[in-house]
Amino acid sequence: MKDYYKTLGIEKSATAEEVKAAFRRLALEHHPDKGGNPEKFKEANEAYQVLSDAGKRAQYDRFGSVPEGAGGFGGQGFNGFNGQGVNINMDDLGDIFGGFGDLFGAGNSTRERSQTGRDIQIDAKIDFHDAVFGTDFSAEIMKNNRCSHCNGSGGEPGSKQDDCKTCRGSGRVTQSRNTMFGVFQTTGTCPDCRGAGKKYERSCAVCHGTGAVRERQAIKVRIPAGVDDGNTIRVAGSGEAGERGAGAGDLYVKVRVKADPKFDRHGDDVCSEVNVAFADAALGVTAPVETVDGNVELKIPAGTQPGTVIKLKGRGVPHLRNDGRGDQLVTVNVEVPKKLTKKQKQLLEELRDVA
């Protein structure tokens, strides 16, 4: 009795995803077009066709066998490489391999079926204060937009739409390819109608049937208050237009915040420094301190030591996902004079004597 689990190198408890992953690995390794072992490829395929089907797998687990013809691509059997040919459904392969179908000369049909427009990413360089309070970012980008002449259909307005002559309205075509192992028969998405099954009698004169035109477009994106350097803002449906009326991709705006000479940011807290004289630190003083909201008076208590951090509550960055703001953390730098006058030196010596 054939041990399909051993063939794929998996346990009997393997999940459907683990079965698929094991088959993909072996198929990539043993595919004959890549110099692999055709028998190993055949065995892996046979095992996969059984274990990937819940009904067949249950019967195999119970009785140790499945009905004749259960193996092979598309449930039609795998005849080996003896000239009888192999029938391959490229859509099934595309789902498994994610592009490996190109080895068979048919391309990735999953990708061909998907006509959604591509995503776009741009950078938005903004100032520190704009990141704190939010701003509107404007730019011009080149991208594919829906053709206004045909409204994205790809057909000239008034043109009749008929079944595609290449695939006869099915949206799919079958091709045969002779190899040293026999004939590979591949079924995939029709290249002319891209799986739609229909074509316009006359293609749009502006977009030439694609449904999209490339042009420069001005965009305006709202940057929310509290955004940080490296954050990405998604604008749904503002990417490249899809082909023939399909949905547009998304626009991703990656925020780049310019450094500020007065403030640093740690999370939603703003950090800054204030310089005070030695005597002011010892006796206490009220000093002006710059915040993102403007200047405030900061009370520095008597006896403040160098490096002391004083918190200004609620003077930081607005929280991006809820109410409230962070704090401003002010580090006190005590300035010790490098040169003293005779009078200053005398007073300090007197202070030292009485301390």
C-alpha positions as CSV (number, residue, x, y, z in Angstrom):
1,M,0.0,0.0,0.0
2,K,1.3,3.4,-0.9
3,D,2.0,5.7,2.0
4,Y,1.0,9.1,0.7
5,Y,2.0,10.8,4.0
6,K,5.5,9.4,3.7
7,T,5.6,10.4,0.1
8,L,5.0,14.1,1.1
9,G,7.1,13.8,4.2
10,I,4.3,14.8,6.6
11,E,2.5,13.4,9.6
12,K,-1.1,12.0,9.4
13,S,-2.2,15.0,11.5
14,A,-0.9,17.5,9.0
15,T,-3.2,20.4,8.1
16,A,-4.4,21.2,4.6
17,E,-1.9,24.1,4.5
18,E,0.9,21.7,5.5
19,V,-0.1,19.3,2.8
20,K,0.0,22.0,0.2
21,A,3.3,23.3,1.4
22,A,4.9,19.9,1.3
23,F,3.6,19.3,-2.3
24,R,4.9,22.7,-3.4
25,R,8.3,21.9,-2.0
26,L,8.5,18.5,-3.8
27,A,7.1,19.8,-7.0
28,L,9.6,22.6,-7.2
29,E,12.4,20.1,-6.5
30,H,11.3,17.3,-8.9
31,H,9.6,19.1,-11.8
32,P,11.0,17.6,-15.0
33,D,11.2,20.9,-16.8
34,K,13.8,21.9,-14.2
35,G,15.8,18.7,-14.4
36,G,14.0,16.9,-11.6
37,N,12.9,13.3,-11.2
38,P,9.7,12.8,-13.2
39,E,8.7,9.7,-11.1
40,K,9.1,11.6,-7.9
41,F,7.0,14.4,-9.3
42,K,4.3,11.9,-10.3
43,E,4.3,10.3,-6.9
44,A,4.1,13.7,-5.1
45,N,1.2,14.8,-7.3
46,E,-0.7,11.5,-6.7
47,A,-0.3,11.9,-3.0
48,Y,-1.3,15.5,-3.1
49,Q,-4.5,14.9,-5.1
50,V,-5.6,12.4,-2.5
51,L,-4.6,14.2,0.7
52,S,-5.7,17.7,-0.4
53,D,-9.3,16.4,-0.9
54,A,-11.1,15.9,2.4
55,G,-13.3,13.1,1.1
56,K,-10.5,11.2,-0.6
57,R,-8.3,11.7,2.4
58,A,-10.9,10.3,4.8
59,Q,-11.4,7.2,2.6
60,Y,-7.6,6.7,2.3
61,D,-7.2,7.0,6.1
62,R,-10.0,4.5,6.7
63,F,-9.4,1.9,3.9
64,G,-5.8,2.6,2.8
65,S,-6.9,3.3,-0.8
66,V,-9.0,5.5,-3.1
67,P,-10.9,4.8,-6.3
68,E,-8.9,4.5,-9.5
69,G,-8.2,7.8,-11.2
70,A,-8.3,9.8,-8.0
71,G,-4.7,10.9,-8.5
72,G,-3.4,13.4,-11.0
73,F,-4.1,17.0,-11.8
74,G,-7.8,18.0,-12.0
75,G,-8.9,14.5,-10.8
76,Q,-8.2,13.1,-14.3
77,G,-5.2,10.9,-13.5
78,F,-1.5,11.4,-13.9
79,N,-0.4,9.3,-16.8
80,G,3.3,9.7,-16.2
81,F,5.8,10.8,-18.9
82,N,5.2,8.0,-21.5
83,G,3.8,10.2,-24.3
84,Q,0.2,9.8,-23.2
85,G,0.3,13.4,-21.9
86,V,-0.5,15.2,-18.7
87,N,-3.5,17.5,-18.3
88,I,-2.8,20.4,-15.9
89,N,-5.2,22.9,-14.6
90,M,-3.1,26.1,-14.3
91,D,-5.6,27.8,-12.0
92,D,-5.1,25.0,-9.5
93,L,-1.3,25.2,-9.9
94,G,-1.3,28.9,-9.6
95,D,-3.1,28.7,-6.2
96,I,-0.5,26.2,-5.0
97,F,2.7,27.6,-6.5
98,G,2.0,31.3,-6.5
99,G,3.7,31.9,-9.8
100,F,5.3,28.5,-10.4
101,G,2.9,28.0,-13.3
102,D,5.3,30.0,-15.5
103,L,7.4,26.8,-15.7
104,F,4.6,25.4,-17.8
105,G,4.5,28.3,-20.2
106,A,1.1,29.5,-19.1
107,G,2.0,32.2,-16.6
108,N,0.3,32.6,-13.2
109,S,-3.4,32.5,-14.0
110,T,-4.4,33.7,-10.5
111,R,-2.5,36.9,-11.2
112,E,-4.0,37.2,-14.7
113,R,-7.5,36.9,-13.3
114,S,-6.9,39.6,-10.9
115,Q,-7.2,43.0,-12.6
116,T,-7.2,45.2,-9.6
117,G,-4.9,48.2,-9.9
118,R,-1.6,48.3,-8.2
119,D,-0.9,49.9,-4.9
120,I,1.3,53.1,-4.8
121,Q,3.6,54.2,-2.1
122,I,4.9,57.8,-1.7
123,D,6.8,59.6,1.1
124,A,5.5,62.6,2.8
125,K,8.2,64.8,4.5
126,I,6.6,67.0,7.2
127,D,7.9,69.3,10.0
128,F,7.9,68.2,13.6
129,H,5.0,70.6,14.5
130,D,2.9,69.2,11.6
131,A,3.4,65.7,12.9
132,V,2.2,66.9,16.4
133,F,-0.9,68.8,15.2
134,G,-1.6,67.2,11.8
135,T,-1.5,68.8,8.4
136,D,-2.7,68.4,4.8
137,F,-0.1,66.9,2.5
138,S,-0.3,67.7,-1.2
139,A,1.7,66.2,-4.1
140,E,1.5,65.3,-7.7
141,I,2.0,61.7,-8.8
142,M,1.9,59.8,-12.1
143,K,-0.5,57.0,-12.1
144,N,-3.0,55.0,-14.1
145,N,-6.5,56.5,-13.8
146,R,-9.8,55.2,-15.0
147,C,-10.3,56.2,-18.7
148,S,-13.0,58.9,-18.8
149,H,-13.7,58.2,-22.5
150,C,-14.9,54.6,-21.9
151,N,-15.5,54.9,-18.2
152,G,-13.0,52.1,-17.7
153,S,-14.7,49.5,-19.8
154,G,-12.0,49.3,-22.5
155,G,-14.5,49.5,-25.3
156,E,-15.2,52.4,-27.6
157,P,-18.5,54.0,-26.5
158,G,-21.3,52.4,-28.6
159,S,-19.2,49.4,-29.5
160,K,-20.9,46.0,-29.3
161,Q,-19.5,43.4,-26.9
162,D,-19.4,39.8,-28.2
163,D,-17.9,36.6,-27.0
164,C,-14.1,36.4,-27.2
165,K,-13.1,34.5,-30.4
166,T,-10.0,33.1,-28.8
167,C,-11.7,31.3,-25.9
168,R,-15.2,31.3,-27.4
169,G,-16.6,33.0,-24.4
170,S,-15.2,30.7,-21.8
171,G,-12.5,33.0,-20.6
172,R,-10.1,30.0,-20.7
173,V,-7.8,28.5,-23.2
174,T,-6.0,25.1,-23.4
175,Q,-2.5,24.8,-24.9
176,S,-0.4,21.7,-25.6
177,R,3.3,21.6,-25.3
178,N,5.6,18.8,-26.5
179,T,8.4,17.8,-24.1
180,M,10.8,14.9,-23.9
181,F,8.5,13.4,-21.3
182,G,5.3,13.7,-23.4
183,V,2.7,16.3,-24.0
184,F,1.9,18.9,-21.4
185,Q,-1.6,20.3,-21.8
186,T,-2.1,23.5,-19.9
187,T,-5.4,25.3,-19.2
188,G,-5.3,28.9,-18.2
189,T,-6.8,32.3,-18.5
190,C,-7.4,33.6,-22.0
191,P,-4.7,36.2,-22.9
192,D,-7.1,38.2,-25.2
193,C,-10.0,38.8,-22.9
194,R,-8.1,38.2,-19.6
195,G,-10.7,35.8,-18.4
196,A,-13.8,38.0,-19.1
197,G,-15.0,35.8,-21.9
198,K,-16.1,38.9,-23.9
199,K,-14.5,41.5,-26.0
200,Y,-15.6,44.8,-27.5
201,E,-15.9,45.1,-31.2
202,R,-13.8,48.2,-31.1
203,S,-11.3,49.0,-28.4
204,C,-11.4,52.4,-26.7
205,A,-9.5,54.9,-28.9
206,V,-8.0,56.6,-25.8
207,C,-6.9,53.8,-23.5
208,H,-6.6,51.1,-26.3
209,G,-8.8,48.6,-24.4
210,T,-7.1,48.7,-21.1
211,G,-9.7,50.9,-19.4
212,A,-6.9,53.1,-17.8
213,V,-4.8,56.0,-18.9
214,R,-1.5,57.2,-17.3
215,E,-1.6,60.8,-16.2
216,R,-0.4,63.2,-13.6
217,Q,-2.8,63.8,-10.7
218,A,-2.8,66.1,-7.8
219,I,-3.5,64.4,-4.5
220,K,-4.3,65.8,-1.0
221,V,-3.9,63.6,2.1
222,R,-4.8,64.5,5.6
223,I,-2.0,63.7,8.0
224,P,-3.5,63.1,11.4
225,A,-2.3,64.7,14.6
226,G,0.1,62.5,16.5
227,V,1.6,60.7,13.5
228,D,5.2,59.5,14.0
229,D,8.1,59.1,11.7
230,G,7.8,55.9,9.7
231,N,4.0,55.6,10.1
232,T,2.1,54.8,6.9
233,I,-1.3,56.2,6.0
234,R,-3.5,54.1,3.7
235,V,-5.9,55.8,1.3
236,A,-8.2,53.1,-0.1
237,G,-8.9,53.2,-3.8
238,S,-6.4,56.0,-4.6
239,G,-3.8,53.8,-6.2
240,E,-3.5,52.7,-9.8
241,A,-6.8,52.2,-11.7
242,G,-7.6,48.6,-12.5
243,E,-8.0,47.3,-16.0
244,R,-11.4,47.3,-17.7
245,G,-13.3,48.7,-14.8
246,A,-11.7,46.6,-12.1
247,G,-11.2,48.3,-8.7
248,A,-8.3,50.6,-8.0
249,G,-5.4,49.8,-5.7
250,D,-4.6,51.7,-2.6
251,L,-2.3,54.7,-1.9
252,Y,0.2,54.3,0.9
253,V,1.7,57.5,2.3
254,K,4.8,56.9,4.4
255,V,5.4,59.8,6.8
256,R,8.9,61.2,7.2
257,V,9.2,63.7,10.1
258,K,12.0,66.2,9.9
259,A,14.2,66.6,13.0
260,D,13.5,69.6,15.2
261,P,16.5,71.5,16.8
262,K,14.5,72.2,20.0
263,F,12.5,69.0,20.6
264,D,13.0,65.3,20.7
265,R,10.1,62.8,20.7
266,H,9.9,59.6,22.8
267,G,6.6,57.9,22.2
268,D,4.0,60.6,22.7
269,D,6.2,62.6,25.1
270,V,8.2,65.6,23.9
271,C,11.6,66.2,25.4
272,S,13.5,69.5,25.7
273,E,16.1,71.3,27.8
274,V,16.3,74.5,29.8
275,N,19.5,76.2,31.0
276,V,19.5,78.0,34.4
277,A,22.3,79.7,36.2
278,F,23.9,78.1,39.2
279,A,22.5,80.6,41.6
280,D,19.0,80.2,40.1
281,A,19.1,76.5,40.5
282,A,20.2,76.9,44.1
283,L,17.7,79.6,45.0
284,G,14.8,78.7,42.7
285,V,13.5,80.6,39.7
286,T,10.7,80.8,37.2
287,A,12.1,80.4,33.7
288,P,10.5,80.7,30.2
289,V,10.3,77.3,28.4
290,E,9.3,76.7,24.8
291,T,6.7,74.0,24.2
292,V,4.9,72.9,21.0
293,D,2.0,75.1,22.1
294,G,4.2,78.2,22.7
295,N,6.2,79.6,25.6
296,V,5.2,78.8,29.2
297,E,6.7,79.8,32.6
298,L,8.3,76.8,34.3
299,K,8.9,76.9,38.1
300,I,12.2,75.6,39.0
301,P,12.3,74.9,42.7
302,A,15.3,75.9,45.0
303,G,18.0,73.3,45.1
304,T,17.3,71.8,41.7
305,Q,20.2,69.5,40.7
306,P,21.7,69.3,37.3
307,G,19.9,66.8,35.1
308,T,16.6,67.1,37.0
309,V,13.6,66.3,34.7
310,I,10.4,68.4,35.3
311,K,7.2,67.3,33.7
312,L,4.8,69.6,31.9
313,K,1.6,67.5,31.9
314,G,-0.4,67.4,28.7
315,R,2.1,69.4,26.6
316,G,3.2,66.5,24.5
317,V,2.0,64.8,21.3
318,P,-1.7,64.0,20.9
319,H,-2.4,60.3,21.1
320,L,-3.0,58.9,17.6
321,R,-5.8,56.4,18.5
322,N,-7.5,58.0,21.5
323,D,-8.0,61.2,23.3
324,G,-5.4,63.0,25.4
325,R,-1.8,64.0,24.9
326,G,1.6,63.0,26.2
327,D,3.7,65.2,28.4
328,Q,6.7,67.4,27.9
329,L,9.8,66.4,29.8
330,V,12.1,69.3,30.5
331,T,15.7,68.5,31.6
332,V,17.3,71.2,33.7
333,N,20.9,72.1,32.7
334,V,22.7,74.0,35.5
335,E,25.2,76.4,34.1
336,V,28.4,76.7,36.2
337,P,30.4,79.8,35.3
338,K,33.9,79.0,33.8
339,K,35.3,82.3,34.9
340,L,34.5,84.2,38.1
341,T,35.0,87.8,39.0
342,K,36.8,88.6,42.2
343,K,33.5,89.4,44.0
344,Q,31.9,86.2,42.7
345,K,34.8,84.1,43.9
346,Q,34.7,85.8,47.3
347,L,31.0,85.1,47.7
348,L,31.3,81.5,46.7
349,E,34.2,81.0,49.1
350,E,32.1,82.5,51.9
351,L,29.2,80.2,50.9
352,R,31.5,77.2,51.0
353,D,32.8,78.2,54.5
354,V,29.3,78.3,56.0
355,A,27.9,75.3,54.1
